[in-house]
Every structure is written in C-alpha cells, then in structure tokens.
Amino acid sequence: MRRFVYTGFWLTVFGTIALFFLSRYEKIERLEMRVTGNIQTDHIDHIWFSPTGELVGAGRKETQLIVRVWSCSNALVRERAVSLPADREAKPVFAVSGDASQAGWRDLAAVGVANLTAPKQESAAILKTGRSAPISSLAFTGPGKLAALYRDGGLERDLANLSLPANTKRKNYALVPMTGEGWQAAAERLREHYAIEPLTYSPSTAQHPEVVEFLNKLDELVRQKTATQEYFQAAE
C-alpha cells in the first residue's frame, strides 16, 4: 500500500513539472487605432517619418516623382514634382532622402540629383557614373550622400558626395595605399568617376611613413620651382 502511495506521489510531482514546462502561453495584444486626420495620398505609395517627425510620402505619377511632406498636425508643408526620364524598357529607379530634402534618379549612364527644399524648382545636377552596367537601385545613406547598386553587383557609395567638373583643366591626385583587397577598386573609382589620378604606394608600417616622406619631397620641389627667376617672370 505504501508503495502505491509513493508511486502516486512522484507521478503527481513529475506530471505537474511536465505540465508547467510544456504548457503554451498565448499573449494577445490589441492595438486600438483612431483616425487623427486626413492627408492627400493620391500617387503616394511609400510613407515614412523624417528625423524631425514629419510625415513624408513619395510615389510616381506617370513620368513624375511626387514628394509630399506633412507636419505633425497633418498640414501639408511642401510638395515637389520631379520629372523622371522616360524609359519604356525599364522601370524608373529613384530614391528620396530620409528628410525629403533631396531626390535622385537614374538617367541613362548618369544619376540626376535635385534639391527638394528650395523655394523654386532648381535645375538638377547630373552625375556621370562612368560604368557600363545599368543602375538597379539607389539609396541616400546620409545628407548629400547617394549610393548606387549596379546590376553587375558593383556598389558606389558616394555618387552625390564628390563630383568634379568634367571639363576641369587642373590635374588632381590622391595617395592610395596598396593594402587590403579593395585598393584597386578604390583607385579605379577615383580615376574613372572623378578624374583623380591615384598615386599608389606600399606602406611599410601602420603609420604610413611614405606619405610624410612624399609630402616633404613635394614641398621641397615646389620651393625650388617657385624660387627661380623664370617663375617670377611668368607670374608678371
């Protein structure tokens, strides 16, 4: 009899523990919503909040990019319409910055960038990409920084961050250390996109003493050149 009592007691204990760990608890949360206002949403298919709390909406109307910004009280702050290039063979590719201050779009082998905060519509800046592969996607990574993803897998992070006039007569150079796996791509991007000739070097230490040596020699050469009589005669 005592054996049956002990057996029943331990079965009850183990059954309670198993029931405790194997039980499923379901928590249901109910979100109540109410309408706080109405906004004009025609041709708008993307909405988000800007860093300052304003509601931004963007979408397409045929060959136009429509961008609207509403205040916290649902009042329309501004509205801009940007004309996109007509391309029947490809879907328009565009992006709007998080604060709705800029818009960028694909334009054949270039990228157009427009200011959306100016009182009057300004002419867009056209940035040459220098790549043969078409752009598949655009995104603003920060204020004035536009990134482009190409169909061949290439990624350009600073399309709107740095651009030099194509007709500039001054030669530009940049020191590029031959370290890591991406130095060749960086040198090629400087040369093709921004007309900057890369000067490559192999750093001997993490402090890159070659840069200091190069700058000292360059400074000495400039001093020697500007100290000649021919230099002063040419400047007159």
N, C-alpha and C positions, 0 to 999 in steps of 0.2 A: 504493500500500500504506500509506504514511504517512497519507494522508487517511482511510482506513478506521480506522486506529488512533486518530487524533484524534476522529473521529466516534463511535467506540465508547466512548472515554474520557468524552466530555462527556455522552453518553446515559446512561452509568452514573452520573455525578455528579448529573445532573438527576433521574434516576429515584430515586436514594437520597434526595434532598431532598424530592421529592414524596411518597415513601413515608413519610418522617418526619413531615411535616405532615398528611398525610391519614389516618394510622393512627388507629384508635379504641382508646382505652384504657378498659377497663371495670374498675372497682374494686368488689369485692364485700365488704361488711362483714356480719359475722354477729353478731347480738346474742343472747347466751345469757341465758335467764331461768330463775329458780327461785322456787318458792313459799316465801315467808318467813312466812306466817301466814294466818289466815282471819278475815274480818270479816262482820258481818251486813249483807247488801246487799239484802234484800227492800224493795221500794218505793223503791229508790235508783236514779236514772238519770243523775245528774250527780255527779262527784267532782273535787276539786281540793285542792291543798295550801295551807294558810294561810300567812301571813308567818312564823309561828313553826315551821313544818314539820309541823303536824298535818294529818292527812287529814280532809277534810270531804266528806260526802255529803248530797245533798238529792234529794227526789222527792215524788211525790204518792201518797196513799192515799185514793182517793175524794175527799172534800172536806177532807182534811187535808194540810198540808205537813209532811213528815218531814225533820228535820235531825239528822244524827249527826256526832260528832267523835271521831276516834281518835287516840291518841298515837303516837309513833314506834315503840313496841313493840306496836302493833296493839290496845291496850287501849281499850275504849270510855270516853271521857272524859265525854260528856254526850249526851243525846238529848232533842229537843224536838218536840212536835207542835202545830202551829198550825192552828186551824180557818179554812178559807177560805170566803168567801161562796158559796153555792150558786147557780150561774147556768147553766141548761141551754142557753141560747142562745149562750154564749161560753165559750171555754176560759179557765181561771183564769190570771191574769197575776201572777207573783210574782218576787221576787229575794231572794237571800241575800248578805249582805256577805262579803267575802273571808276575814275572820277568824271567820265564823259567829257574830258577836255580835248581829246584827240580821236581821230578815226584814221584807220589805214586800210588799204585795199590793194588787191593785185591788179596790175596794169601791164599786160603783156610781159616783157622782160624787166619790169620795174615795179616799184611799190609807191603808191600815192599816199601822202600823209596830209591831213587837213586839221586846222585848228577849229574846234567847235565852240570856243568861248568868246571869240572876237565879236564885237558888235555888228560888224558887217562881214559878209562872206568873203574870205580871202582865197587867193589862188593856192592850189595845193602844191606841196613840194613833191617832186618826183625823184625818187632814189633808185639809181641803177643797181641791180643786183649782181650783174656780171656772171651769172650762172646760166647754163643752158637748160637745166631741169626746171620745170614749172613749179610754182609755189602751191602747196596743198593746204597750208594753214598759216594764219597769222595770230599773234597774241602780244599784247602790251605787258611787259614784265616790270614796268615802273614808269615814272614820269619821263616822257620823251624817249623811252626805250621800247623798241619794237623788235620782236623775234619772228623769224620766218622758218617754216619747216618745208623742205622740198620733197618732191616725190621720189627722189633717189636716196632719201634718208638723210640728206645734208641739213644742218641746222645753223642758222645765222642768228646770233643773239642781239646784235647791236645795229640793226639797219637804220633806225632813226636817231641813234646816239652819236654817230660820227659820219659826216659826209663832206667831201671836199669838192669844189667845183671841178667839172671835167676839163675845163679849158685853162686851168691854172698852169703858169709857166715855171713856177718855183718847184724844185725837186724836194721831196720830203723823204726822210729816212727814219727808221726805227731800229733799235737794237733788239734782236730776238735771240734768246739763249736756246741752244740746241739741247734741250732737256725734255724728258718725258716723251709721250707718244704723239702729242698734238702740236709740236712746234712747227712741223712742216705745213699743216693746215692753217695755222695762225699766220705764218709767213706768206702763204699763198693768198689768204684773205686780205691781208694788208696791201699786197701788190695789185690784185685784181679789182678789189672793191673800192679802195681809197687812194690809189696811185701813190702808195708809200713803199719805197724800196727797202726791204728788210736787210739789215746788216747782221748776219748770224755769227755767233761765236760759241765756243765751248767753255763754260765756266769751270775753273779749276777747284773752286771751293764754293760753299753755300753763300759766301759774301760777295761773289762775283767781282773779284779784283780787276778783271779785264775791263770792266766798264769804267772804273776810275782811271786806269792807265790810258784807255782810249780817249776819254774826255780831256785828260791832261795834254796828250799829244795834239788833239784837235785844237785846244786853246792856244798852244804854242804856235801851231801853224797859222792860225788866224792872226795872232800877234805879229808874226813875221810878215805876213802878206799885207796887213794894214799899215805897217811901218815903212813901206817902200815909197819912194818918190813917185813912181808910176801910179800908185793907188790914190795919192792926193791929187795928182794931175787929172785923173779920170773923174774924181769927185767934183772938180771945179766946173 
